[in-house]
Amino acid sequence: TIETSDVKSTDVKSTDAKSTPSKFNPARAGIIIVVAQNNSYKILFVVQGDCSHSYDEPTGAGNYGFPKGHKNNEDKNMIDCALRECREECGLIFEKEQLLRNPRTGNIASITFRDNNMYIVVLQEEPIIRVDNIEITNYEWLTIDTVMKKQMSVFTLKILIIFVKQIINHGWLQIKVKKYHLLKLEELKKIKQKEHKM
């Protein structure tokens, strides 16, 4: 179970269905890219530029997050949106078939939070990243313990916590994250939420 009260009960769901955006928070989709080898892992985090924005904080500039963006009229569904945003922001071209699937059902897995859909790609080695230097200014491959030292929005922290709880610690990637790191993420999220309300 997810402990955060504002997270839907279907946080990790397997679906190809289109998402209906709310009036104040248009639908977004993105990809969590993981390099996993020999029981170790790194996650791709991109650094947002000045033109980026966040619904959780006044500005997204300088925040570490995942490649993601808003669904446009050309996107048939949220998966198309996620694949396009990943291509535009960091030069990575993935096919729908490369997205992580639920090992029990075989369906494409997504982390859904409000109107946001995050999909997952697991690789065996780091690909070449080419950021656009507009929306995204830089990138880093980080583990959970190292990313906690970076500037992140509440949204990214929430997605990361769900990812660790429901994907990593359920054994979908054959790796584990220490309970200590998960507790620290929860702590950071609470601090960020308090700062945002001030």
N, C-alpha and C positions, 0 to 999 in steps of 0.2 A: 504494500500500500504506500501511496505517496502521502507524506505528512503535510505538505503545503495545502492549505485550505482552498486557495484560488486556482488549483490545478485540477483539470477535469479528471474524472475517474478513468477515462480512456487515454491516459498519457502516452502509453505505448500501444499503438494499434496498428493493424496491418490492413491497409486499404489502398485502393487506387481512386477512391471517390473524390470528387471535387469538394473544396471547402467553401463555405459561404462566408464572406467577410462581414464583420460587424460595421456599423456606421462610423465609429470613431477609430477603429483599428483595422485598416485594410489588411487582407490576407497576405502573409509572407511565407516564403519557403526557402530552405537552404539545405546544405549538406555538411554533416560532420565527417571529416576525412581522418581515418585512423591508419597509422602504419603499425602493424602488430607482427612481432617476430620473437620466437623463443621466450614466451611468457613476459615480454616487455612490450611497451607501446608508446607511441607519440601521437598527439592530436594536432591537426593544423588549426592554428588561430591566426586570423587576419586582423590587422590594425586599421581601424576606421579613420577616414580622412575628414576634413572640415565639412564637406558637403553631406556626410552621413548624418542620420538622426536616429534617436532612440525614443521609444514610447515610455521607457522607464526612467530616463534621465533627460535633463534639458538639452544636452548635446551628446552625440556619440563619438565626437572627435577624440582620437587617442585610445578608445576602448578596444580591448581584445575581444574578438567574437568569432563567429563562424561565417563562411560565405553564405549570404542570404539576401533576399530582396522581395519586392512586391510583385504580385502576379499582374501581368498585363494582358491586353486583349489577344495577343498572339499565343499565349500559353493555353493549351487545351485543358490542363489540370495542374495541380500543385507540384506534381513530379516534373512536368515540363518546366515550370517556373524555377524549381530548385536546380535542375541541370543547366538551364540558361544562365542563372545568376552565378553559378560556379564557374562557368566558362568565361563570363564577362569579367568577373572580379579577380580570378586568379589563373585564367588560361587553361583550366583543366577540362577536358572533354570526356564525360562519362556517358555510358548508355544506361538505360533503365535496367537492363539485365545485371548491371554491376552493383546495384543497390542491395544492401543487406536484407536478407529474408528471415522471417520468423522461423526458427528451426523446427517448431512444432507444426505450423500450418503451411509453410512454404510461401506465404504471402509477403509482399514488400512491407518491411517494418518502418513505422514513422513515430517520432515523438511529437505529440500534438499538445500545444499549450495555447489557449485562447484561439486565435485565428492563424497560428503559426504551425507549420509542418516542417519538421527537420528529419531528413533521411540520412542514411549512413552508408559510407563506402569504406571497405577495409582493404588495404593494400599491403604488399610485402616489402616494398621499398619506397623511399621518398621520391615523388615525381618532381619535375621541374615546375616551379611556380612563377607565373608572370603576373604581377599585380598591375592594376590599371593606373595607379598613382593619382587617382581622382577620388573615387569612393574608398579605395583601399591603398594605404601608403606603404605597408610592410607586412611581413608574416613571420611566424615562428612555429616550429614543431615543439610542442611542450607536453610534459606529463602533468598529472593532476597536481602534484606537489609544487611544480615550478610555476604553473599558471596562476596559483593562488597569490603569487607575489605581484601579479600584473593588475592593471586597471580594467575592470569589467563592469558591465551593466547588470542590474538585477535580473533582467531577462536572460542573459548568458549564463549567469549562475544557476538560475532555475532549470534551464535546459541541461546544463552540465550535471546537476544533481540527479535529474531524472535519468540521464544517460548512464551515469555510474550505477544507480540503483537497479534499473530495469534492463539494461543491455549488458554492461560489463559484469556486474555481480551475479547475474543470472547465468553466466557462463557462455553467452552467445559468442564471445570473442576468445574464449579459452584463456583469459587473463583476469586477474583480480586487482581491486583497489583496496588498500588498507582502510579499515574502519575509521582510523584516526583522520585520514584525509577527507572522508565523507563528512565527518563531524565538523571539521574545519570549514568545509564548503558551506554547510548549513549555518555555521556561525557568521561567516562572511556575508551570506545572503541577508541575515537578520540585521546586521550592521548597515548594509547598503539600503535596506528598506527604511530603516530609521532615518538615515541621512536624507533620503529622498522626500520624506514627509516633513522634514524641518523647513 
